[in-house]
């Protein structure tokens, strides 16, 4: 049985990353916007084929680095290449 307040997480995260400042977001920033916990967010981001870590930064100049996540725009139709080699 699906909970009453259930909402699919991957589309929400994808939409947030696409419509953001286009500079990417950390897990903390995504958590603040969505309310999803960090463990769930990390699992979702690792499952998304279009999500990637764009860069790392040190928020306080030292300590543990923080990953900045982005999503790539996947083309709607990417045709399969032909088997024949073309001369250039």
Buried (B, 14 or more C-beta within 10 A) or exposed (E): EEEEEEEEBEEBBBEBBEEBEEEBBBBEBBBEEBEBEEEEBBEBBEEBEEBBEBEEEEEEEEEEEBBBBBBEEEEEEEEEEEEEEEEE
